[in-house]
Amino acid sequence: MDIPESMKEELQAWNNGKGIDLESWIGCTGNFSQAVGYASLYCPKFVEFEGYIFQAEEVTEHLVSAVRGFESQEGSSPMSVEWVINHLHIYDVQHAGCPDVSSDKLIAIGIALKEIYEAFLAYKFPGKPCEVKLYIPEDKEDYEEYQISFWQKKHATSIA
């Protein structure tokens, strides 16, 4: 992984200025509880429901209700239903107002998630190709708008 520019100075300060790599840095600063939390993000679960594919542990009453709600909206399509239910605002991976947020970090996380989603979806659903989209806003400082989502290619239409 390329180190985001906004992290290079911090990493370089370690070891009396000799620096530290990302894996060693998380070994010094992270904890196992956070590692488990991040594993749930980077090893997502996917389920099928009525021709859709969703990022979810299982089909729940809440998921079914959300699907029905989005299906009932004017102009909805299978693609838009999958898009909205599967979308993740990357900013929300951390707490609101996290002081070290930056566009380069959000992009690095987004690229990693995009690659992971593509691989997991292709593995789990080889006969149902999906499109994974990383949305980067025009205003790079609009941190809350960095998003990732996916939909099945067979549903490809324009999102209303």
Summary of the structure (lengths in Angstrom):
residues: 160
radius of gyration: 18.0
end to end distance: 34.6
largest distance: 60.2
contacts: 394
relative contact order: 0.15
helix: 49%
strand: 14%
